[in-house]
Amino acid sequence: MGGGPPYLELFVEETSFYNRIVLGTIFPNFSLYPFPHILQTWLRNCVGGFLIYFFSGFLWCFYIYYWKRNVYVPKDSIPSNKSMLLQILVTIKAMPLYCVLPTFAEYVVEHDWTKCYPRVLDVGWPAYAFHIITYLTFIEFCIYWMHRGLHDIKPLYKYLHAKHHIYNKKTTLSPFAGLAFHPMDGILQAIPHLFALFLIPTHFRTHIVLLFFEVVWTANIHDGIHSRMWPVMGAGYHTIHHTRYRYNYGHYSIWMDWMFGTLLDPMDIEAKGL
């Protein structure tokens, strides 16, 4: 890195700081082990991914299935512990491969192959806000078509996406189902976050936050609760996707489904008794 632009050192310093915080907390003698930086980054992403997955999953399950039992989800719609355990096991197997993507993203950023910048003040707040809006719009568009392609292209559905769609009833959907994918399926649906770095100026720390926010978001949209926060693509819409397959491919919002004719509103189903 020594011969590169000075701002590249800021990226390396930031990722090294994250590695020390996460790995140093778990492994007290972490600094004594001469692991390559990229291996440290991958291990930190795995640990971080598991921590967020289990913390958000258990916290949300406790809240909706036990503390607020029968308030948000009827008793006969609560998934069994066995179903949730199976979803956890699928995720545990896939997480190490999922984490290859954010690790590679950090690698290309550190080597100046992207349009990332290390500090908001490098571009100013108005430009930063514009970049975030552009980034999220790009992510929404790409994930919509990636997700739709995983349904429309039969081999992709059969060999990849069908593993996630075994959760096709309210009694099999839970926050733990959010990352229960075939590893390649999960990577394909997250890869727009990587593509965006090559096309859109992006604040590096914001990119990392948004990528790991995916873990929380996927837990939320698999809990079966229709929050009615228009135009958010919440669990009410996503439950329809799991039970009817051909609707509501969107990620954060309903806009892409509305634009491309694949939107099915939970309220319409209730009103028409579909």
N, C-alpha and C positions, 0 to 999 in steps of 0.2 A: 504494500500500500504506500510505501514511502515516496514513490515517484508520482503518485496521483495528485489530483487537486486536494487542497487542504480540507474541504468539507467532507471528503471521504473518511478522514480520520474521525470526524464527529459520528458518522454512522457506526464505525467499528467500536468507538468508545461507548456508544449507546447500547449496542447489542452485547458488548462485553459486560456492561453494567447489569443488564437483565440476567445474563448468565450467572453472574456472581450472586445476585439477589436470590434467584430461584435455587440454583444448584448449591450455593454456599450454605443456604439455610438447611437443606436436606443432608448434604454431605459436608460436615464441618471441616474436613481436610481436603476439600475440593481443589484448593489452589496448589496442592502438592502433586496432583495428577496431571501429567502433560497431555491432556486430550487436545486434539486439533480444534481450532475455533469452530469450524463447521459442525463437528460432532457435539461440542458443547451446546451449540445453538439448537441442534435437532433434539438433544436430550432435554434441554430447557423447554422447548415447545411441547414435547410429550408430557412432561410433568405439568406444565401450565394447562395444557388441553385437558388432561385427566382431572386436575383440581377444579377447573371451571365446570366441566361436565358433571362431576359428582356433586359438587357444592350446589350448583343450580338445580340439578335433577332431584336430589334428596330434599332440598329446601322446598322446592315447588310441589313435589309429591306430598310432603308432610302437610303443607298448607292446604292443598285442595282435596286430598284424599282422607286426611285425618282431622286436622284442626277445623276445617270448614266442610267436613263430611256432609254430603247431601245438600250443600248450599250451591255449589257450582256444578258438581257432577252427581247425577243420581246414583244411588248405591249399586244399581244393576249395571251401571256403565263404568265402574271402576275396574281397571285392568287387574288381573291377578298378579300376585308377587312372582309367580313363575314366569309370566309373560315379561314382566319388567326385568327379571334376572336374565332371561335369554337376550333381551335387547342390550343389556349391559355387557354381556359376554361378546356379542357381535361387535360392539363398539371397542371393547378392550383389544380385540384382535386387529381391528382396523386402524386404531389411533396412531400406532407407530408409522404406518404408511401415510395417513393423512398429514402427518407432521413433516413429511418430506417437502410438501408444497411451500409452507411458510419458511422453511429452512432455505430452500432454493431461492425464494423471493428475497430473503435477507442477503443471500450470497450475491445475487445480481445487483442489488442496491449498493452493497459494499464495494463492488467492482465497477461502478459507474456505468452500468449498462441501461439504466432507467432514467426517468425524469424526476425522481424523488429529490426532495430537498429536506435538510435536517431541521430547520427552524422556521416557524411561521413568519418571523420578522424578515426572513430572506425575501419574501414576496409581498408581505403586508396582509392585513386581515381581509380586505375586500377580495383580493385575488385568492386567498386561502378559501374563503367561503364559496367563491365561484368554482374552484377546483373540487371541493367536496361535493357540491351539487352535481357537477359533471361526472365525477367518479361514481357517485351513487346511481345516477341515471344509466351510466354505462353498465354497471354491475347488474342493475335491474333488468335491462334489455338482454344482456348476454345470458344471465341465469335463466330467464324466461325461456329463451330459445334452446339453451342447453337442456333444460328440464323437459321441454316439449319434445325435443329430439330423442331423449331417452325413452319417451313413450312411443313416438311415431316410428322410429327405426327399430324394427322387430328384434334383430339380434341384440341390440343394446338393451332393450327392455328385458329380453329373455335371460341374458347372461349377466346383466349388471343390475338394472333398476328393480327387477321383480323381487329381489332379495329384501328391498325396503317395503314393497307393497304387499307383503304378507300381512302387514298391519293394516287391514282393510275394514276394521270394525271399530266402533267407539270403545269396545271392551278390550281392544288390543293396542290402542294408541295411548301413549304416555309420554311425559317429558323425556324419558330415557330412549324413546324411539327416534329422537331427533338426529342422532348420529349413527343409527344402526343401519349402515349401508354396506354394500360391497365396497372395498377400499377405492377402487378405480372410479366408481360412481361418485363417491364423496369428493374425490379429487377433481373430477370433471365439473361438478357443480360449484366448486370453489375456485377453479382456475381463472375465471374472469378477474378475480382480485389480483392475480399475477399479471395478466395481460394489460390491465389498466395502468400498471406502473411504467410500461413501455410507451404509453400513448398520452397519458394525462399527468401533468405536474401534480405530485402528491406529497403531502407532508408525511414523512416516514412513520412517526409515532402514531399518527392518526390511522394510517394503513394497518399497523399492527393491532391497534385497538379494534378497528372495524372487523378485521379478520377473526379475532378471537371472540368478538361479540356474536359471531355466527353461532358459536356453541350455545350461548344463552338464547339467541333468537330461535334456533331450531327446537330447543326444549319448549319454548313458549308456544310455538305453532302446532305442537303435537299434544297439547294438553286437553284438547277437545272442548275448550270453553270459548264461546263466541263473545268477544269483548265489545263488538259493535263500535269500533273506533275507525270510522271511515276517514281516509281511504286505505287504512292499514290492512295488509293481507294477514289477518290473524288466524287463530286456530279454527274459528267457525268456517272460514273459506277453505283452509287446508284440510279439515276433516272431510269436506265434500270431495276434495281432490283424492283422498285415500279411498273413499267409498264409491266414487263414480269414475275415477281415473282420467277422464277427458276434460276436466275443468280446473281452473284456478292453479295454473302453473307458476304464478308470480311468486316473488320472494318477500320483499318488504311491503309492496303496495299492490293494489288491484289494477293499476293503470295499464300495464301491458296486456292483461287478460281483457280489459275493456276495449283496448285499441284493436286487438286481434281476434275478438269474438269468442273468447273461451271463458268468460266470466259467468259464474253461477252464484247468485247471492243467497246466503242462508235464509234471509228473510223471505225471499221468493218461494223457497221450498216450504217454509212454514205456512205462508199465506195460501199457497196453492195445494198444499198437502201432497207434494210430489214425493 
